[in-house]
Amino acid sequence: MLIFSHLNLYLDEVGTMRILTVGFDEEFSKEVEKEIEKYFICIVDSARDLYDASNFTYFRHYELIIIVDEGVKFSLERYINSVKAKKKETKIIMLTKSSENQKMFFSLGADDVIYSHINEADLIAARVLANMRNLYGTKIDIGKLCIDIANKKIEYDDKIVSLNGKTFDILAYLALRKQRVFSKDEIINALWEEPEYVSDNTVEVAINQIRKRLKSILGFQVIHTVRRRGYKFSY
């Protein structure tokens, strides 16, 4: 197995994202998840095939989908189109044994294609990092506000803001993607293991707690409501 230990010399990425693997056997899926977790805090779901994957993506939002080539172009094209229509920011990485398929996969909407060493979990994790690193970092520094994601710590002008659990996770999730609007459904799907059992009210309560805590220290709000669309971080 290839070892990419040199990545750790200059990368210490921490973030949260939901990933779907498609066509992996159970053991290899767990191996890939273990390697990805060296860089990200993630929730990984596993689908047997594209049909099974369609059920997952119908109910849940994903920031990354990794698909093993099944050799069925039409089904893949239809699936990628449906994923991108639901959430255009979702990254799709294809795994294939054929280098000749690269052009086809890119034309179908894949963001990256791995055709060599597709059985190397650490290589797949490294490519995931290369595709997703723009969304993730260990710290967010905006003026006097510092959100330390790795240590779950918030400071403003040398004052500590106390947030923990999902309230901290929601703040970090929105702050890393500042100026983008997220619905309650998207937030739940990204941060809860079983989003189907979480109500919109849970997000509302958490957002209210964030606003109350931050306003008491900052004197102003950084989480804003966009009517009928959701919430966004704006400092």
Secondary structure, 3 states (H helix, E strand, C coil): CCCCHHHHHCCCCCCEEEEEEECCCHHHHHHHHHHHCCCCEEEEEEECCHHHHHHHHHHCCCCEEEEECCCCHHHHHHHHHHHHHHCCCCEEEEECCCHHHHHHHHHHCCCEEECCCCCCHHHHHHHHHHHHHHHCCCEEEECCEEEECCCCEEEECCEEECCCHHHHHHHHHHHHCCCCCECHHHHHHHHCCCHHHCCHHHHHHHHHHHHHHHHHHHCCCCEEEECCCEEEECC
